[in-house]
Amino acid sequence: MKPRQRYQWVGKTSKEWAGLTRHFRENVQECSRAGVRAQSSQIRKIAGVAKGRADSQRRRVQRFVKQGMAMGPCFRQWTKSVLKSIKAGPITLVVDETKRQDQLGVMLVGIA
């Protein structure tokens, strides 16, 4: 999937995520997009490529990371969206998570 298609897919599918606020979904969308563009999980690099002024985006990402929301509901909704979009039978998901700090992890999910 090309980056532009991925951005549109995240925007469309995240509207269906139950149990998450609109504000949280928007932050997930923007951080995901910026992380892909930055090819990094460092807050300064993510903020540097996000829309708007880098210093404002850095503070936004820092607040988002520090809010301490449980990521379980987000991961469940994300997985449901992926499964719905590929319309496949039983599959195996391969998950790789890299912890950057106690509060921040970057997760890559693939289909085997």
N, C-alpha and C positions, 0 to 999 in steps of 0.2 A: 504494500500500500504506500503510495506516495505521501510525503508529509502533508500536502494540502488536503488530500482525501482523509488522512488520519485526523487532522484538525476538525474537519467537518463532521466526521464520524463521532469524535469525542463530544463535540457540541450537541449533536443530535441525540445521541444515546444517553448522555448524562441527564437530560431532561426527564428521563424515565426512572432515574435512580430514586427509589423510595427511602425515606429515613434520613436523607441528607438535605441540608439547607441549600437554597439557591446560591448563597454567598460561598459556601464550602465547595459546591460544584464548580463555580466560576474560578475559584482559586486552584482547584485541581486541574481544570482546563488550561489556565494560563501557565501554571508551573510545569505541566506536562509539555506544552508547546515550547516553552523557553528552554526546558531541559534538553529537548531533542535538538533545538537550534544550537544551544551552547555545547552540546555533546559533553556535558559535565553535570555533576550534582552539587557543585559548589554554589552557595547562595550568591556570591558576587558575580559569578559568571552567568548564572541564570538571570539575575536582575539586569545585567548588561545587555541582554538580548530581548528582554520582555518589553512589551509596549509601554511607553511612558518614560519618565526620567529614571535613570538607573538608581539614584539614591532613594527615591520614593518606592520603587519596586523592591529594592533590597529590604527596606523596612516592612513592606507588605509580606514578602516571603518569610521574613523572620517572625512576624506575628502569626502567620499561618502555621509555621512549624512549631511554635511555642504554645499554640492553643490547646494542644494535648487531646484532640479528638481521637477516639478509637478508630483505627483504620479498617477494622473488620467489616463494618457495613459498606464502606467504599469498595473494598476488595470483592465482596460478594456481588455488589451491583455491577462492577466492572466485568467480572467473570460471566455473569448472566448476559450482559450486553455482547460480549465476544461470542458466546455460544449461540445466541440468537442470530447474530449477523452471519455466521458461517453456515448455519443450517445443516449441520452434520450429525451423524449418529454418534455413538460413544467415541470419545476422544481422550487422549492423555495430555494433560497440561504439564509443562516443564516450567518450574519457577526458580528464579535466582534472585535473591535479595542481598544487597550490599548495604550494610549499616554504615552511615557516615558519622553519626553521633547516637546517643541514647534516644533522641527524639526524631531522627531522620534516617530513612532508608530509601533506597532506590530499588524498584522491583521490575524485573523483566519476566514477562510471561510469554511462553511459546507453546505452540501446538506440535506434538510429536506425531 
